[in-house]
Amino acid sequence: MTNEYNLNADPIKIKSSTVISLTDHVILVTEKETIDLLIDIKADLENVPVFYHEVMMNMLTSKYYGKVSFGNNPFSMCKPQPVHRWWQFWKYKK
């Protein structure tokens, strides 16, 4: 999404960001010293349809962090199905 605004004679172009940035911190401890390494991974989702942004985000976090959040975050569109116990057989299932 790109918009252009004019403030008097100054045109301003604004583009919404589709860049994902993942950061990891690795520490190597030896007998003599400690070495820190900061890892930055950036991905631009400009060519990915908006419908798949959350899926791509989950793929990246599972690959680089080993964690996935399906339905646990407030912005998730992936809602888990409600759990029905065996005695609740009359409840509607989607």
Secondary structure, DSSP 8 states (H G I E B T S, - for coil): -EEEEEETTEEEEEE---EEEEEEEEEEE-SS-EEEEEEEEEEE-TTS-GGGHHHHHHHHHHHHTS---SS-STT-S--------TT-TTS---
